[in-house]
């Protein structure tokens, strides 16, 4: 049983936030609170305890975090650097554990740092390491959110048009996790505080490839999909060029290159490195996950 009782979640909206919050409310015994920016119009499930704070005021943040054992940060990639103020406020408020906003590619691997926010996430953990005498941390790496990525087309599949884009032939294996499983992983990580203290925790719902996902999609729909091919090397070069011109859309190309690149396979986590068994986090099923993403 965890020594932690009170958990506050920052950034509980967005794509990931609702799944994390739902797991804490339904699958844990933690006293869960949401921290929201003053003036925010975000809404949360009925009965959710919400505290508002001025994110630009250290005193306001310290007051909001007082009495909390754990801070779970889910801030958007575009504002990763803002977590520094949350870390400092957590220390001032006597918080015991900080979970930075990770939940994606392995930012501990410097080869992913050509994506700007990947390096920024790494720098946040570096800062947390420098504060370990005052505050412990746990960084949860899950790979892309499989169900969400399949639904919006990031995995290369367009259900409506029955088309697929395969990167580097679609052969690269990558690790990914459904949103609900990500939420469970965060809960389980806090239920074993000593095991996960000051650790990168790697969780994967499934290990698959674009080719496997396409085969499942074709089997489910009973039709042959139209396939096009792209090179992740070209994607990476194009993405970097866009960023140099100040075009933020280049980030998507870089993310695709990291996830589906066949040469370095940066999107794949060796199963021997995973914490699923140690934490009791279940695996996801590819076919069930694809069906759910397609609403079938």
ABEGO torsion letter per residue (X at the ends): XBABABBBBBGABEAAAAAAAAAAAAABABBBBBBBBBGBABBBBBGBBBBBBBAABAAAAAAAABGBABBBBABBAAAAAAAAAAAAAAAAAGBABBBBBBGBBBAABAAAAABAAAAAAAAAAAAAAAAAAABBBBBBBAEBBAAAAAAAGAAGBBAAAGBBBBBGGGABBBBBBBAAAAAAAAAAAAABAAAABGBBBBBBABBBBAAAAAAAAAAAAGBBBBBBBBBAAAAAAAAAAAAAAGBAAAAAAAAAAAAABAAAGAABBBAAABAAAAAGBBBBBAAAAAAAAAGX
